[in-house]
Structures are given as structure tokens and as C-alpha cells.
Amino acid sequence: MSGVRLEQVEKRFNGGTPGAAAVDGVTLHVPEGEFAVLVGPSGCGKTTVLRMIAGLEAPSAGRIVINGRDVTDLPPRERDIAMVFQNYALYPHLSVRENIAFGLRMRRVDPVEAARRVDQVSEALAIGELLERRPAQLSGGQRQRVALARAIVREPTVFLFDEPLSNLDAQVRAQARAELVRLHRRLGTTMLYVTHDQVEAMTMAQRVAVMHRGRLEQVAPPLDVYRAPATLFVAGFVGSPPINRFEGRVLADGRAQLFDGAVRQRVAAALAERATLAVRPEHVRLVAEGEGARAEVTLVESLGPETIVHVRLAGGDEARVRLTTAEAPAVGRAVGIALTGPEALVFDAAGRLAGRGLP
């Protein structure tokens, strides 16, 4: 099976017990040619997974297979991978050309072939005019392109990216994301990208793998993760502003009554005693005072084409509503809120998706 495959991979540091594993039983297949993104909060194990694929960390258990070959015990140089780190690690005393060609020289690639590859990749990344400069003469975005070029020029079967854009400012990061996506389309090479930034994950990936506390919570295309999160953690982690949550309990007839302050909703679902109703801000509507649940506007965040309105419910809890700028009410105004039924998500007491939609 081509691509990258992890089979029940674990990593325990300092002889830790299985329950304290940094990576706990991760099974993942990234098909050949796919751009997959591992995303999750700091400390969830995503970088450790990437380092084990690269051979920089040895797994405590499980297997790692690259393009059908078991590489679990192979050193990094025998895995045919290239890795781009958060720290670009360019050699300050070498020119851009020499930095890009360094790996080829270490592998004793013919100098004529090496020069051809350097010229080709530098042209593709629009850094041809920078080849004679030193890293200190480059901007952060240019250094990032040089680090990418150094990896691409090796023509590996798999690219691994460990938060390579985190040192860039917002505008350059947006440009770099678009460049990476275009680069993947042109090369068609398997790419595995690690980030804690959900925007990067949603905009770049063909599939997203969400990690939490060393485990994979969900692996799916970006929009599937957003629209149908498998767990309450995924629902809360993916999406900005965050999803609204309303806690509740199950009625005797098996239908759940979810509540948060004055919000009351019934959901047809087989649930445990406790349940959580989760609704995206764009699926909450502001209605006239006296309709829906009573609330007061506490904050209005104008983002240009849209506005995020924060409201405090009668019971003291808060919710967020996504509106167009023209619809935004004033702070302090009394309003009502109503939930849009079909998009509501219901999670059981263990945080697993149990149903969706309101009757």
C-alpha cells in the first residue's frame, strides 16, 4: 500500500506506562499523493508522530510503513523523506544556492544535475534572484521558501512539515499557505503537515487528522470535520468563533431536553443521562425580544463582511452569533435567540456524536 501508514503506533517517554503515552495507539493511512494535516493543541502528540515517521524518534510500539516498506527501525537517511521544521535551520555562512544544494552534495549527486535541480526549484518558488544572498539578507518569508526549496530539491517520496509557517506574519502566512497548496498540486507528492492552527488545516488539507491527548479523534476531509465532528472535542477545537454548547439531561421518554439558562430544546436521540447540544454561531438566529430565549447583547465584534455578536442568556451563560454587519444590534440591547434545527449536534455524556437536528 503506497503512501504513509501507521499501525497502532505508540510513544512513551522515560519508560512511561501505556496510560501516559505521548502517542497512544495511532493508526493512520495517508495515501500516495495526498496532502494530509495533523492538527491539535500543543502537547497532543502530533509533532511526536511526525518525528517518528521521519525516524527522529523511535516508536515504543507499532509499525511505520512508507510506500509498502517497513521503516520502523530504519535511520532517517534510508526513509526517502524530506522534513521542513518550524526553525528553518539555514546555514548562515552559505549562500541560498549552497543551502539548497547542501543535501544533494552530501548525497554525492552529480554537480551538473544538482545545479539543474537548484535552478528549477528556485524558479518554481520565485527565489531565483536570491541565490547568491546569505540567510541574514532574507526576510522570514524568503527564508521559509529557501527551506522548502532545500527539501523539494531532494525529490523525496514523502514531505513532512512541522509547523513551517508559524514564524511568519499573518499576510505572509496566507501567501505561503497558497504556495504550498499549489506546490502540492504541481508535484503530486505525499505531504504530511503538522500544525496547531485550524485555519491552516482547513484551508490546506485534503484530509484532516485531529489529535487530542495522544489519540486520533477524527480523520476526514476538512468540511466533514467542521459539519459532522465525531466528538465534542473536535466540535470545540475546529471552527472560529468556537461552537456554542448547551448542557442538558434526558427526559423519561428518551428524548433529551437540552438547556443553558433559558434555552430549551428537545432532541430525538438515544443518549445517556447527560447530553450536550452544540450549535455553530452561524446556526443561531437573533429574534425579537420575547421570542426564543431571552438574552442581552454584551459584545459586538465587527470583522468587515461579518459580525460576531456575543449574548448573555437569562441563566448567565453566553453564546455567539454570526451575522452580516448590517444586522448587528447595539451592545446592551435585549434580544431573543433561536437555534436552526437541522445543523444542531448532540453529544452524549462521553463526548461522542449521538445525533443531529432538532425536531
Buried (B, 14 or more C-beta within 10 A) or exposed (E): EBBBBBBEBBBBEEEEEEEEBBBBBBEBBBBBBBBBBBBBEEBBBBBBBBBBBBBBBEBBBBBBBBBEEEBBEBEBEEBBBBBBBBEBEBEEEBBBBBBBBBBBEEEEBEEEEBBEBBBBBBEBBEBBEBBEBBBEEBEBBBBBBBBBBBBBBBBBBBBBBBBBBEBBEEEBBBEBBEBBBEBBEEBEBBBBBBBBBBBBBBBBBBBBBBBBBBBBBBBBEBEBBBBBBBBBBBBBBBBEBBBBBBEBBBEEEEBBBBBBBBBEBBBBBEBEEBBBBBBBBBBBBBEEEEEBBBBBBEEBEEEEEBBBBBBBBEEEBBBBBBBEEEEBBEEEBEBBBBBBBEBBBBBBBEBEBBBBBBE
